[in-house]
Amino acid sequence: METTKELSALFTLIDDPDEEVFGAVSEKIIDYGKNIIPSLEHLWETIPDENIQHRIELLIHRLHFRDLSEDFRQWNVSGHHDLMLGALLVCKFQYPDLATTPVLQEIEKIRRNIWLELNNYLTPLEQINIVTSILYSYYGLKGGEINHQETNEFLIHKTLEAKRGNQLSNGILYLVLAELLDIPVKAISIPKQFVLAYFKHGYSDEHLENPQEKIEFYIDPTSGQVFTHKDVASYFKRISIEPTPAFFKPQNNRSVIKYLLEETSKCFTDEKDLYKQKELQDLVNLLD
């Protein structure tokens, strides 16, 4: 009963014009945890004032973000940084109520279709041609350049829903499938691109002196197109950057999710959304 009275008192102060008072009230409300969200949503529905509604939306977002930060902490300290789980956590920044089961079922459906076509006698290129054929032709995945005006194109569940993503979200989907199918494809950090590389078996040491020697070929996840070493050398020449071994080092899943968070944060440049940019950077820092 006392709790209900205190909450009612706090809710009446949400519209206080003094930002300092609202700040103190916010902290007390946040301390109640996410179980208070239904009450805040009900309050939002009963208040016509848009400014107060915005304050309530911010409070709900902060409650979700607190939980999300804890989920990222747990993911970071886990022994295996599951890439699919990491990508879904990024989705939950914008869609906190996301149901993950349908997403995982869709991934499993694609994985199974690819697996049925694979066998132990295929060359690396033949393997990748099957993955590409199923994912981009049969399934119909499309891709485009990274555009920070299109936030949904960074989110894997939206990529699956629309069958369209950017180089990064398509690439993460490709990496998830490759990992499930035990195909040695990893992301590498070529400048201004999110490129995948098919590594020869035995590549697993991330501290290889010359990782490029372990790469069979490269894949552009926008379309699934395969590139050769010669193509990549031409790209470096065109952008006037000297290639070094660091560009060809296989990136671990934590690095990929950090990059996804960093790129997604660039979608929030409007003044009203800058707090989201900061929060995404805070998540990046959690993974250091």
C-alpha positions in Angstrom: 0.0 0.0 0.0 2.8 2.4 0.9 4.5 1.6 -2.4 1.4 2.4 -4.3 1.0 5.7 -2.5 4.7 6.6 -3.1 4.3 5.8 -6.8 1.2 7.8 -7.2 3.0 10.8 -5.6 6.0 10.3 -7.9 3.7 10.1 -11.0 2.1 13.4 -10.1 5.5 15.0 -10.2 6.4 13.8 -13.7 5.1 17.1 -15.1 7.1 19.3 -12.8 8.6 22.1 -14.9 11.8 22.1 -12.7 14.3 19.7 -14.5 16.1 19.1 -11.2 12.9 17.9 -9.6 12.0 15.8 -12.6 15.6 14.3 -12.5 15.2 13.3 -8.8 11.7 11.8 -9.5 13.1 9.9 -12.5 15.8 8.3 -10.5 13.2 7.1 -7.8 10.9 5.7 -10.5 13.8 3.9 -12.3 14.8 2.3 -8.9 11.5 0.4 -9.0 12.7 -1.6 -12.0 11.0 -2.7 -15.2 7.9 -4.1 -13.4 6.7 -0.5 -13.2 6.5 -0.2 -17.0 2.8 -1.3 -17.4 1.9 1.5 -14.9 3.9 4.0 -16.9 2.3 2.9 -20.1 -1.2 3.3 -18.6 -0.2 6.8 -17.4 1.0 7.6 -20.9 -2.4 6.6 -22.3 -4.3 8.8 -19.8 -2.3 12.0 -20.2 -3.0 14.1 -23.4 0.0 16.4 -22.9 2.7 15.5 -25.4 5.6 16.9 -23.4 4.6 14.7 -20.4 4.1 11.7 -22.7 7.7 12.3 -24.0 9.0 12.3 -20.4 7.2 9.0 -19.7 8.6 7.5 -23.0 12.1 8.5 -21.8 11.5 6.8 -18.4 10.3 3.6 -20.1 13.3 3.7 -22.4 15.7 4.1 -19.4 14.2 1.1 -17.6 14.6 -1.0 -20.7 18.1 0.3 -21.3 19.2 -0.6 -17.7 18.1 -4.2 -18.3 19.8 -4.2 -21.7 23.1 -3.0 -20.3 23.0 -5.9 -17.8 22.3 -8.3 -20.6 25.3 -7.0 -22.5 27.5 -7.3 -19.4 26.4 -11.0 -19.1 27.1 -11.5 -22.8 30.5 -9.9 -22.5 31.7 -12.2 -19.7 30.3 -15.4 -21.2 32.8 -17.9 -22.5 31.4 -17.9 -26.0 30.2 -14.6 -27.5 27.3 -15.9 -29.4 27.0 -13.7 -32.5 23.3 -14.2 -33.0 22.5 -13.3 -29.4 24.7 -10.2 -29.6 22.9 -9.0 -32.7 19.5 -9.6 -31.1 20.6 -7.6 -28.1 21.3 -4.7 -30.4 17.8 -5.1 -31.9 16.4 -4.8 -28.4 17.8 -1.3 -28.1 15.1 -0.1 -30.5 12.6 -2.9 -30.0 12.8 -3.9 -26.3 9.7 -6.2 -26.6 11.2 -8.2 -29.5 10.1 -11.8 -29.6 13.3 -13.7 -30.5 11.9 -17.1 -31.2 10.4 -16.3 -34.7 13.8 -14.8 -35.6 15.7 -17.9 -34.6 13.2 -20.1 -36.4 13.7 -18.1 -39.6 17.5 -18.5 -39.2 17.1 -22.2 -38.7 14.9 -22.5 -41.8 17.6 -20.9 -43.9 20.4 -22.9 -42.3 18.6 -26.2 -43.0 18.0 -25.3 -46.7 21.7 -24.6 -47.1 22.8 -27.7 -45.1 20.7 -30.0 -47.3 22.8 -28.8 -50.3 26.2 -29.2 -48.7 28.5 -32.2 -48.6 32.0 -33.0 -47.6 33.4 -33.1 -51.1 32.7 -29.5 -52.1 35.5 -27.0 -52.6 35.5 -23.8 -50.5 34.1 -21.9 -53.6 31.4 -24.5 -54.2 30.4 -24.2 -50.5 30.1 -20.5 -50.7 28.2 -20.6 -54.0 25.6 -22.8 -52.3 25.3 -20.4 -49.3 25.0 -17.4 -51.7 22.5 -19.1 -54.0 20.2 -20.1 -51.1 20.5 -16.8 -49.2 20.4 -14.3 -52.1 18.5 -16.1 -54.9 16.2 -18.6 -53.2 15.6 -16.7 -50.0 15.7 -13.3 -51.8 18.0 -11.3 -49.5 18.9 -7.9 -50.9 21.5 -5.5 -49.8 22.6 -1.9 -50.1 25.2 0.5 -49.0 25.4 1.5 -45.3 22.9 4.4 -44.8 22.6 5.8 -41.4 19.2 7.3 -42.2 17.9 3.7 -42.2 18.2 2.4 -38.7 16.2 -0.8 -39.3 18.8 -1.9 -41.9 21.3 -2.4 -39.0 19.0 -4.7 -37.1 19.0 -8.4 -38.0 15.4 -9.1 -37.2 14.3 -6.3 -39.5 16.8 -7.5 -42.2 15.1 -10.9 -42.1 11.6 -9.4 -42.0 12.2 -7.1 -45.0 14.7 -9.5 -46.7 16.9 -6.4 -47.1 19.8 -5.1 -45.0 23.0 -3.2 -45.4 26.5 -4.6 -45.8 26.8 -5.0 -42.0 23.5 -6.7 -41.1 23.7 -9.0 -44.2 27.3 -9.8 -43.2 26.3 -10.7 -39.6 23.5 -12.9 -41.0 26.0 -14.6 -43.3 28.5 -15.0 -40.3 25.8 -16.6 -38.1 24.9 -19.1 -40.8 28.5 -19.9 -41.6 29.2 -20.6 -37.9 26.1 -22.8 -37.6 27.3 -24.7 -40.7 30.9 -24.9 -39.6 32.1 -22.9 -42.7 35.3 -21.0 -41.9 34.1 -17.5 -42.8 35.1 -14.5 -40.7 34.8 -10.7 -40.9 37.9 -8.7 -41.6 38.5 -5.0 -41.1 39.2 -3.6 -44.5 38.8 0.2 -44.4 35.4 1.6 -45.2 34.0 -1.9 -45.8 32.5 -4.8 -43.9 34.0 -7.7 -45.8 34.0 -11.4 -45.1 36.9 -13.8 -45.8 36.9 -17.6 -46.3 39.9 -18.8 -44.2 41.8 -22.0 -44.8 41.4 -24.5 -42.0 43.9 -23.9 -39.2 43.3 -20.1 -39.3 42.0 -20.0 -35.7 44.9 -18.2 -34.2 43.8 -14.5 -34.3 47.5 -13.4 -33.8 48.7 -14.8 -37.2 51.7 -12.8 -38.5 50.3 -12.8 -42.0 46.6 -13.7 -41.9 46.2 -12.9 -45.6 48.1 -16.1 -46.5 45.3 -18.0 -44.8 42.5 -16.4 -46.9 41.1 -18.3 -49.9 38.9 -15.5 -51.1 36.6 -12.6 -50.0 32.9 -12.2 -49.9 30.9 -8.9 -50.2 27.8 -9.6 -48.0 25.8 -6.9 -49.8 25.2 -9.4 -52.6 27.3 -12.5 -51.8 29.7 -11.7 -54.6 33.2 -13.3 -54.3 36.4 -11.3 -54.7 40.0 -12.4 -55.2 43.2 -11.2 -53.6 43.8 -9.2 -56.8 40.5 -7.5 -56.5 41.3 -6.5 -52.9 44.8 -5.3 -53.8 43.1 -3.0 -56.5 40.7 -1.7 -53.9 43.6 -0.7 -51.6 45.3 1.0 -54.5 42.2 2.9 -55.3 41.8 4.3 -51.8 45.5 5.0 -51.5 46.0 2.9 -48.3 48.9 0.5 -47.9 47.5 -2.9 -46.9 48.9 -4.2 -43.6 48.3 -7.6 -41.8 45.9 -5.9 -39.3 43.3 -5.4 -42.1 43.1 -9.2 -42.7 43.0 -10.4 -39.2 39.8 -12.5 -38.5 37.5 -10.5 -36.2 36.0 -12.2 -33.2 32.3 -11.9 -32.4 32.8 -9.3 -29.8 34.6 -7.0 -32.3 31.7 -7.5 -34.8 29.1 -6.5 -32.2 31.1 -3.5 -31.1 31.3 -2.4 -34.7 27.5 -2.9 -35.1 26.8 -0.8 -32.0 29.2 2.0 -33.2 27.6 2.1 -36.7 24.1 2.0 -35.3 24.9 4.9 -33.0 25.6 7.0 -36.0 21.9 6.8 -36.9 20.9 9.1 -34.0 22.2 12.5 -34.9 19.1 14.6 -34.2 19.3 16.6 -31.0 16.3 14.8 -29.6 18.0 11.4 -30.2 21.6 12.2 -29.1 20.9 10.4 -25.8 20.5 7.2 -27.8 23.9 7.8 -29.5 25.5 8.1 -26.1 23.8 5.0 -24.8 25.0 2.9 -27.7 28.5 4.2 -27.1 28.1 3.2 -23.5 27.3 -0.3 -24.6 30.4 -0.2 -26.9 32.5 0.7 -23.8 31.0 -2.2 -21.8 32.5 -4.6 -24.4 36.1 -3.2 -24.0 
